């Protein structure tokens, strides 16, 4: 049976962003802490607080403007950022594909 564990880096950097918040840590000489959603957004080359609010369809109470802007929880923000793709990474992947094809 495999066991999940935190793999800490000691060079004041974080590993790859994942949907699991415990994996997104920064370790310094004195302490370790989780990355903030804003730091994760910056790693994904998004604007600060890009994932803070979202448009939600309110099908139960339709109006002329069927969407309502609501705050998004930190947990959901981490999940969105962990599931996202950084534009620069995708660009490099396609550059490599162009060379192969």
Secondary structure as GFF3:
##gff-version 3
##sequence-region A 1 101
A	DSSP	three_ten_helix	21	23	.	.	.	ID=ss1
A	DSSP	beta_strand	25	27	.	.	.	ID=ss2
A	DSSP	beta_strand	32	34	.	.	.	ID=ss3
A	DSSP	alpha_helix	37	43	.	.	.	ID=ss4
A	DSSP	beta_strand	53	57	.	.	.	ID=ss5
A	DSSP	beta_strand	67	71	.	.	.	ID=ss6
A	DSSP	alpha_helix	74	83	.	.	.	ID=ss7
A	DSSP	alpha_helix	87	100	.	.	.	ID=ss8
###
